[in-house]
Amino acid sequence: MPIVRLYPESEISPRPLPDVAPSVPAAGDLDLFGGNRARDLQLAGHNLGQASDTLAALHQRLAQQANDTRVQDVNNQFITRVQQTLRTGPEAYSRLEGADAIRGAGAVTQQQLAGFRDELLQQAPNDYQRRKLGPILEAHLASAKDEIARHVGRQQQVYEHSVHRSAIEVAGREAISNPENLAAAALRAVDATRALYSGQAPEKVESETRRARSRVVSGLITDRLDRGDPAAVSLYRQHENRLDPGDRSALGAAVTMLSNSLDAAAWLRERSATLSTRAPTGDAPLDAVNAATASTIEPPPVIASRGMLLDQDGIVGTRERLDEIETRRNALTAFNEQEFAGNPARRRANQTAIDMDTARSRAAVKADTDTLYADLRRHLTNRGPNGGPAMTPPPATIMSRLTDAQQDAVTAQVNANIEGRPTRTDPLTWYAIRQGIASDDANERQRWAAKNLVQFIGQLSAEDLAALEKMQGAVRTNDGGAEQIRWQNITHMANDALRSSGIDPAPRPGAALDSDSARAARFHRSLQDELSAFESARGRPPTAAETYVVIRGLKDTAIKSGWLKVRDRQSFSTTASDAPEDEAFYQPGVLLAQAGSSDQQPTEGTSGLAPATEPDPASDTYKRAQQAAESLGRNGIAPPTEPPSNDPDFIKALQDWTGVPVVLPNGGHIEDPRSPTGYVMAPFARLESVVNAARRARSEILEAAAISPTAAPLVIAEMMYEALHRNVDHGGDFDYQRQSNKDQKGGYVQLRQFRNISNVNVGLFCQQVGLPRALALTVSGVFAALFSSNRDLDAPYFLDKDTKKYIDIGYSLGEKGIFK
């Protein structure tokens, strides 16, 4: 575009035209007036007209394409909606069945698909699209209606079948609710079955109609059987021949059982009446009636189970009521066994009736006593001032039902409350109850678990009563649980410890204070305190092995203090003879199962037992060693005065001391080519102390293992490890090679002259304690591999050749049986 410069008005001024004549073209000169340009414009206009026609046609074509595309898009939307509505959607019409499909057909076509069609047509922006869409959508709608009609046709048959089946079920329920309509209900079921199987083979129809009639009748009989209604028996017998064979077979046994039960109930009533027949009254007519209805069978004698505390009760008449129930049960059982010896089914039915009647009677008595005891507990515990312990006796409605002994106990409890004294536990009562709850007999445990302990409220402290009731709850809810097994194992071990001391652990409430029962009660009570203290200190219950150690320690303490006695003479600590036979120990299949049996009993050797650490310079044992060395004329003896164990001169004296030759029971020696004497040297001449310690450990392990097969593997493993560690491990009682010294590397002074005897001790101890040779070598090798400098990892059992040699020698000495 040209730029036109604007000038300011101040710069523009008028000027006169030059004095010249104007040049005007002639009129005939057309070119001078734009003739050519006119022609050009005319041509351009023609061309523009043609272009306008082309653009209009293009616009019309594009508009038609857009309308057709929109029509196709709407068509796709409608097809998708039809697919979702009829087939693929979560609530697709094709998923509907029976009456739902029939009812839903109109809603699908009119409300959903037709409504969507109208909605799409209304959204069309022009008549072209509406004219084009109308027929297309109608065709799809007609196809959908046809598909719906076919589905309705299929589901009409499904619906009819469901109606017929429902009619059969309704007929069955009608017969149950009103047996008088049984015939009409069975007829409706037959008609519905015929309609259901219409069109099928005649024999199929007849078979199903018979089955339908049988189902209605058998349903009524089954319902009456479930209720225990005697009408079931008469209904079955009335319709038995018209029942389907399957129904007749299934119901026959149940009807027979119900019939037997009904007969048993009648028999029970009759026999119970005969048991209560009164003795002769002197009134002839009345006695005649009684005699006529009395049984000719003499009821058997009944011995009631009476077990001290378990069978006593603090409520008047409770024991008598329970005894009467038991007497009646035994008598009825005897009648049943005699009268129906040849009819097992009827005998079982009678016995079931007897047992159920007995259980109901016992439950009624227990519920009555539990209610009264609950009232008594509430009164004694929170009917006092400010909800505290009672200061007055219970009301007469409670006290009048208690026995004299129970009234005395309640009165004593109230007096203790008034005086502010806590209730003291009677040891014998506590012991009898606890032993019963921890009994090996499951029936006895359950009886004690069901016993109401409130009656002993004056004989048990609040803590003991709560603890015993907790034990009862554990038995009632989880009989055989881990905690209960633990109580039983503890009771086993404690009772065995008592028996080994000559004490009979059987509880006997009311026994004298110096009786076995009283001593056993005291022992168990002390044991409970010891175990409670252990748990409080360690934060956990003791293991079986730890419990065993506690029991043995308590037993030894009780013997030494003098209150564990047998027939007024002092009892002695348990020895190997108190332990069970080897078979009882081998039964669990634990570590010792592979060892040979040993019936040799420990005997004290002439040299005595080795102390905890050998040699201890301040011990009598070391003094004896000095004397033995002096008798052999050896040099390098420790000085007469006993210096501290870390004295260098003393340590050197120990290391230079050669010891004495080992002497076997047969007078022989153990050869040692590297020894100055040619024999194995030791601090002591004899090995009986090693044998005694091993046999004592074996006896303790056997005794512990026999107590409970369940706990035996763990107990044996722990006790065996402890015995080996205490006796033959590094620094053990019979590890003469090492003398404890805190200033030495590793905490020991090495006395290498006693290495071979220490290995002999290992083999001898392992054989006498009951370990198999291979296991003894394996254990020794593991210790050597972990802790010894002379181990040989390429050798069998990782043992140095000499180490294994002398362990084998020690083991063989034990096998020869030369130690008596």
Rosetta blueprint (number, residue, H / E / L):
1 M L
2 P L
3 I L
4 V L
5 R L
6 L L
7 Y L
8 P L
9 E H
10 S H
11 E H
12 I L
13 S L
14 P L
15 R L
16 P L
17 L L
18 P L
19 D L
20 V L
21 A L
22 P L
23 S L
24 V L
25 P L
26 A L
27 A L
28 G L
29 D L
30 L H
31 D H
32 L H
33 F H
34 G L
35 G H
36 N H
37 R H
38 A H
39 R H
40 D H
41 L H
42 Q H
43 L H
44 A H
45 G H
46 H H
47 N H
48 L H
49 G H
50 Q H
51 A H
52 S H
53 D H
54 T H
55 L H
56 A H
57 A H
58 L H
59 H H
60 Q H
61 R H
62 L H
63 A H
64 Q H
65 Q H
66 A H
67 N H
68 D H
69 T H
70 R H
71 V H
72 Q H
73 D H
74 V H
75 N H
76 N H
77 Q H
78 F H
79 I H
80 T H
81 R H
82 V H
83 Q H
84 Q H
85 T H
86 L H
87 R H
88 T H
89 G L
90 P L
91 E L
92 A L
93 Y H
94 S H
95 R H
96 L L
97 E L
98 G H
99 A H
100 D H
101 A H
102 I H
103 R H
104 G H
105 A H
106 G H
107 A H
108 V H
109 T H
110 Q H
111 Q H
112 Q H
113 L H
114 A H
115 G H
116 F H
117 R H
118 D H
119 E H
120 L H
121 L H
122 Q H
123 Q L
124 A L
125 P L
126 N L
127 D H
128 Y H
129 Q H
130 R H
131 R H
132 K H
133 L H
134 G H
135 P H
136 I H
137 L H
138 E H
139 A H
140 H H
141 L H
142 A H
143 S H
144 A H
145 K H
146 D H
147 E H
148 I H
149 A H
150 R H
151 H H
152 V H
153 G H
154 R H
155 Q H
156 Q H
157 Q H
158 V H
159 Y H
160 E H
161 H H
162 S H
163 V H
164 H H
165 R H
166 S H
167 A H
168 I H
169 E H
170 V H
171 A H
172 G H
173 R H
174 E H
175 A H
176 I H
177 S H
178 N L
179 P H
180 E H
181 N H
182 L H
183 A H
184 A H
185 A H
186 A H
187 L H
188 R H
189 A H
190 V H
191 D H
192 A H
193 T H
194 R H
195 A H
196 L H
197 Y L
198 S L
199 G L
200 Q L
201 A L
202 P H
203 E H
204 K H
205 V H
206 E H
207 S H
208 E H
209 T H
210 R H
211 R H
212 A H
213 R H
214 S H
215 R H
216 V H
217 V H
218 S H
219 G H
220 L H
221 I H
222 T H
223 D H
224 R H
225 L H
226 D H
227 R L
228 G L
229 D L
230 P L
231 A H
232 A H
233 V H
234 S H
235 L H
236 Y H
237 R H
238 Q H
239 H H
240 E H
241 N H
242 R H
243 L L
244 D L
245 P H
246 G H
247 D H
248 R H
249 S H
250 A H
251 L H
252 G H
253 A H
254 A H
255 V H
256 T H
257 M H
258 L H
259 S H
260 N H
261 S H
262 L H
263 D H
264 A H
265 A H
266 A H
267 W H
268 L H
269 R H
270 E H
271 R H
272 S H
273 A H
274 T H
275 L H
276 S L
277 T L
278 R L
279 A L
280 P L
281 T L
282 G L
283 D L
284 A H
285 P H
286 L H
287 D H
288 A H
289 V H
290 N H
291 A H
292 A H
293 T H
294 A L
295 S L
296 T L
297 I L
298 E L
299 P L
300 P L
301 P L
302 V L
303 I L
304 A L
305 S L
306 R L
307 G L
308 M H
309 L H
310 L H
311 D H
312 Q L
313 D L
314 G L
315 I E
316 V L
317 G L
318 T H
319 R H
320 E H
321 R H
322 L H
323 D H
324 E H
325 I H
326 E H
327 T H
328 R H
329 R H
330 N H
331 A H
332 L H
333 T H
334 A H
335 F H
336 N H
337 E H
338 Q H
339 E H
340 F L
341 A L
342 G L
343 N L
344 P H
345 A H
346 R H
347 R H
348 R H
349 A H
350 N H
351 Q H
352 T H
353 A H
354 I H
355 D H
356 M H
357 D H
358 T H
359 A H
360 R H
361 S H
362 R H
363 A H
364 A H
365 V H
366 K H
367 A H
368 D H
369 T H
370 D H
371 T H
372 L H
373 Y H
374 A H
375 D H
376 L H
377 R H
378 R H
379 H H
380 L H
381 T H
382 N H
383 R L
384 G L
385 P H
386 N H
387 G H
388 G L
389 P L
390 A L
391 M L
392 T L
393 P L
394 P L
395 P L
396 A H
397 T H
398 I H
399 M H
400 S L
401 R L
402 L E
403 T L
404 D H
405 A H
406 Q H
407 Q H
408 D H
409 A H
410 V H
411 T H
412 A H
413 Q H
414 V H
415 N H
416 A H
417 N H
418 I H
419 E H
420 G L
421 R L
422 P L
423 T L
424 R L
425 T L
426 D L
427 P H
428 L H
429 T H
430 W H
431 Y H
432 A H
433 I H
434 R H
435 Q H
436 G H
437 I H
438 A L
439 S L
440 D L
441 D L
442 A H
443 N H
444 E H
445 R H
446 Q H
447 R H
448 W H
449 A H
450 A L
451 K L
452 N L
453 L H
454 V H
455 Q H
456 F H
457 I L
458 G L
459 Q L
460 L L
461 S L
462 A H
463 E H
464 D H
465 L H
466 A H
467 A H
468 L H
469 E H
470 K H
471 M H
472 Q H
473 G H
474 A H
475 V H
476 R H
477 T H
478 N H
479 D L
480 G L
481 G L
482 A H
483 E H
484 Q H
485 I H
486 R H
487 W H
488 Q H
489 N H
490 I H
491 T H
492 H H
493 M H
494 A H
495 N H
496 D H
497 A H
498 L H
499 R H
500 S H
501 S L
502 G L
503 I L
504 D L
505 P L
506 A L
507 P L
508 R L
509 P L
510 G L
511 A L
512 A L
513 L L
514 D L
515 S L
516 D H
517 S H
518 A H
519 R H
520 A H
521 A H
522 R H
523 F H
524 H H
525 R H
526 S H
527 L H
528 Q H
529 D H
530 E H
531 L H
532 S H
533 A H
534 F H
535 E H
536 S H
537 A H
538 R H
539 G L
540 R L
541 P L
542 P L
543 T L
544 A H
545 A H
546 E H
547 T H
548 Y H
549 V H
550 V H
551 I H
552 R H
553 G H
554 L H
555 K H
556 D H
557 T H
558 A H
559 I H
560 K H
561 S H
562 G L
563 W L
564 L L
565 K E
566 V E
567 R L
568 D L
569 R E
570 Q E
571 S L
572 F L
573 S L
574 T L
575 T L
576 A H
577 S H
578 D H
579 A L
580 P L
581 E L
582 D H
583 E H
584 A H
585 F H
586 Y H
587 Q L
588 P L
589 G L
590 V L
591 L H
592 L H
593 A H
594 Q H
595 A L
596 G L
597 S L
598 S L
599 D L
600 Q L
601 Q L
602 P L
603 T L
604 E L
605 G L
606 T L
607 S L
608 G L
609 L L
610 A L
611 P L
612 A L
613 T L
614 E L
615 P L
616 D L
617 P L
618 A L
619 S L
620 D H
621 T H
622 Y H
623 K H
624 R H
625 A H
626 Q H
627 Q H
628 A H
629 A H
630 E H
631 S H
632 L L
633 G L
634 R L
635 N L
636 G L
637 I L
638 A L
639 P L
640 P L
641 T L
642 E L
643 P L
644 P L
645 S L
646 N L
647 D L
648 P H
649 D H
650 F H
651 I H
652 K H
653 A H
654 L H
655 Q H
656 D H
657 W L
658 T L
659 G L
660 V E
661 P E
662 V L
663 V L
664 L L
665 P L
666 N L
667 G L
668 G L
669 H L
670 I L
671 E E
672 D L
673 P L
674 R L
675 S L
676 P L
677 T L
678 G L
679 Y E
680 V L
681 M E
682 A E
683 P L
684 F L
685 A L
686 R L
687 L L
688 E H
689 S H
690 V H
691 V H
692 N H
693 A H
694 A H
695 R H
696 R H
697 A H
698 R H
699 S H
700 E H
701 I H
702 L H
703 E H
704 A H
705 A H
706 A L
707 I L
708 S L
709 P L
710 T L
711 A L
712 A H
713 P H
714 L H
715 V H
716 I H
717 A H
718 E H
719 M H
720 M H
721 Y H
722 E H
723 A H
724 L H
725 H H
726 R H
727 N H
728 V L
729 D L
730 H L
731 G L
732 G L
733 D L
734 F L
735 D L
736 Y L
737 Q L
738 R E
739 Q E
740 S E
741 N L
742 K L
743 D L
744 Q L
745 K H
746 G H
747 G H
748 Y E
749 V E
750 Q E
751 L L
752 R H
753 Q H
754 F H
755 R H
756 N H
757 I H
758 S H
759 N H
760 V H
761 N H
762 V H
763 G H
764 L H
765 F H
766 C H
767 Q H
768 Q H
769 V H
770 G L
771 L L
772 P L
773 R H
774 A H
775 L H
776 A H
777 L H
778 T H
779 V H
780 S H
781 G H
782 V H
783 F H
784 A H
785 A H
786 L H
787 F H
788 S L
789 S L
790 N L
791 R L
792 D L
793 L L
794 D L
795 A L
796 P H
797 Y H
798 F H
799 L L
800 D L
801 K H
802 D H
803 T H
804 K H
805 K H
806 Y H
807 I H
808 D H
809 I H
810 G H
811 Y H
812 S H
813 L H
814 G H
815 E H
816 K H
817 G L
818 I L
819 F L
820 K L
